Amino acid sequence: MPYWPYGWPKTLVCTTERSTEAGENWVYVHQNHGYLLAISEASLQLWSAGQHKLRLCCHTRTDQGLQAEGHNLAAFWNGSKGLVAVLTSKGFLHIYSIYISKDPLLPGVSAARDLCKADIYLRHTVKLEQEPTCITGDSKVLLIGFADGTLATAAWSGKIRDVVYPLPAGDWHELQAGLQQQHSVPYPFSIQHCEKSRAVVMVLSDGSCALLGVPSAGLSFLHDLAFSHWVCSPSSGATCASIGASAQMVAVGCSNGQLELYRLQPSAANSPYQEDMLPVADTPVRVLSLESWGHRRYETGGISKVQWSPDSRAIAVGYQTQGLVVWSPSGCRLLCTLRQVPNTYER
């Protein structure tokens, strides 16, 4: 259920008949080029993102498709091309196309004269060889993370191009494997590509976070993707991360409900990386938490989503159990959907 804080608090009811009955989750919500794309486990919905919020179209997957290919797991939307890439829980990659027609959505209604009819249809379906976990990309290629710890690029037709293991040797993960006698490799849990900063921030399944440098040619040359530095260690319990290009900061959401802000450029103690030394994570510039506002972790859960505003002057934070908070990078709480309970600490 998208939430608009501007003007007045407003929620949009995006549920379908299937989502109401099954209580499905929303896996991707993004605004681009004047439209809002909301993707749930079984449907894709396109909304207008102007003054009037209207649902333009909805593509709902069939029960047979969900059973055979799994529910929607993660997605990436290329607004300039009108293409959407969706990963499913059973290892399929779906490429959808968004078509905006010239026919008005509400003929004769002057307030909605700029709204046109739209449609979402499936273009390609590809079965991936490895289990996918997350996805991002640019206008040329997709960048997909897999459960075996690798990253791969794919064309917007779904064809896999290159596969690499992006992390250096001698890191925390080898140390932990030796101490615990485990051989499982932490895999990319969440990735985000920032074209303006030419960087990819990657959260691993063990709670660590790494920053990768992207070459000037973009993600097309995956083998030129360079490891930059560790943003935080597994002890931080990172669950998601986002790059604020204008602020030159990385916002990392943690399982304990805290939001940690790091410098985009590594400190002298953390760069360059030396393989004969134990890697050192940066120290956060600021840590933001709702604890000081009287909200306990059991009320909100950990952070599930972090997103910077386009000008990097605000950070939207979504929590696993409930709550949406907007912070400024300096630590001011700009908006909170949680009700402030008086005398919280006295209970």
Number of C-alpha atoms within 10 A of each C-alpha: 11 13 12 11 14 8 7 7 10 11 12 13 10 18 16 17 8 14 16 10 9 9 12 16 14 21 15 19 18 16 15 13 10 10 18 21 20 21 26 23 22 24 20 23 21 24 22 21 17 13 9 11 13 17 20 19 18 20 16 16 15 10 13 9 11 16 10 10 19 18 23 26 24 23 23 23 25 20 18 10 12 14 20 22 24 23 28 23 17 19 20 24 25 22 22 22 18 19 14 15 12 11 13 15 18 14 11 9 11 8 10 16 13 14 22 16 15 19 15 21 15 14 13 15 17 15 16 16 10 14 17 28 23 25 26 22 26 19 16 14 23 24 25 23 26 21 18 16 20 19 21 22 25 19 15 22 17 21 16 18 14 14 17 14 13 20 17 13 11 14 17 15 18 17 12 12 13 11 9 9 10 11 11 12 16 18 22 28 24 24 24 21 23 17 15 10 15 16 24 25 26 28 28 24 20 19 20 27 28 22 25 19 19 24 16 11 10 20 27 23 15 20 15 16 18 17 18 22 25 23 29 23 19 16 10 19 23 32 26 27 28 25 28 26 20 14 15 13 20 23 27 31 29 24 19 17 27 21 26 21 25 22 19 21 16 18 15 8 11 18 16 13 16 14 11 9 9 12 19 19 20 21 15 17 13 14 15 19 18 16 12 9 13 15 17 15 18 11 14 19 18 23 27 18 20 21 21 25 14 11 10 17 14 21 23 17 23 21 21 15 13 14 16 18 17 22 20 17 21 13 15 11 17 13 15 16 13 13 8 11 10 10 8 11 12 6 5
